[in-house]
Amino acid sequence: MTVYEKTISKLRRLPEPFVEEVSDFIDFLEMKRDNTQWQLWQLFRESLELAEAGMGEYLSNLEDYEERLARGEIKW
């Protein structure tokens, strides 16, 4: 039995949600082979990381603002 046949056999035993994950992973692997698509993915991932990093600072500032508001140091 070839690796391809073994993989198809395993795939057939998986429940539907896992088959969807495998399909997504296959899409990812195909994208990695396309240099243009891979570069776009990298840019997207980096921008997402930047956005999430900025959100942490925003939440910290918001908590500080709420605490100061609660203590009466600032008013609406």
C-alpha positions in Angstrom: 0.0 0.0 0.0 1.4 3.4 -1.0 1.5 6.4 1.3 -1.3 8.0 -0.7 -3.5 4.9 -0.2 -2.7 4.8 3.5 -3.5 8.4 3.9 -6.8 8.1 2.0 -7.7 5.1 4.2 -7.0 7.1 7.4 -9.0 10.1 6.0 -12.0 7.9 5.4 -12.1 6.9 9.1 -12.1 10.5 10.4 -15.3 12.2 11.5 -16.4 15.1 9.3 -15.0 18.0 11.5 -11.5 16.4 11.3 -11.9 16.0 7.5 -12.5 19.7 7.3 -9.3 20.4 9.3 -7.3 18.1 7.0 -8.8 19.9 4.0 -7.8 23.3 5.5 -4.3 21.9 6.1 -4.0 20.7 2.5 -5.0 24.2 1.3 -2.3 25.6 3.6 0.3 23.3 2.1 -0.7 24.2 -1.4 -0.5 27.8 -0.6 3.1 27.3 0.7 4.1 26.0 -2.7 2.9 29.2 -4.4 5.5 31.8 -3.5 3.1 34.8 -4.1 0.4 33.3 -2.0 2.9 32.4 0.7 4.3 35.9 0.9 0.7 37.3 1.1 0.0 34.9 4.0 3.2 36.0 5.8 2.2 39.6 5.5 -1.3 38.9 6.8 0.1 36.9 9.7 2.5 39.7 10.6 -0.2 42.3 10.4 -2.5 40.2 12.6 0.3 39.9 15.2 0.8 43.6 15.2 -2.9 44.2 15.6 -3.1 41.8 18.5 -0.1 43.3 20.2 -1.7 46.7 20.0 -4.9 45.4 21.5 -3.0 44.3 24.6 -1.8 47.8 25.2 -5.3 49.2 24.5 -6.8 46.9 27.1 -4.2 47.8 29.7 -4.9 51.5 29.1 -8.6 50.9 29.3 -8.3 49.1 32.6 -6.2 51.9 34.0 -8.8 54.4 32.8 -11.6 52.5 34.4 -9.8 52.2 37.7 -9.1 56.0 37.7 -12.7 56.6 36.9 -13.9 54.4 39.7 -11.6 56.2 42.2 -13.0 59.5 41.1 -9.7 60.8 39.8 -11.3 61.5 36.4 -14.9 62.2 35.3 -16.8 61.4 32.2 
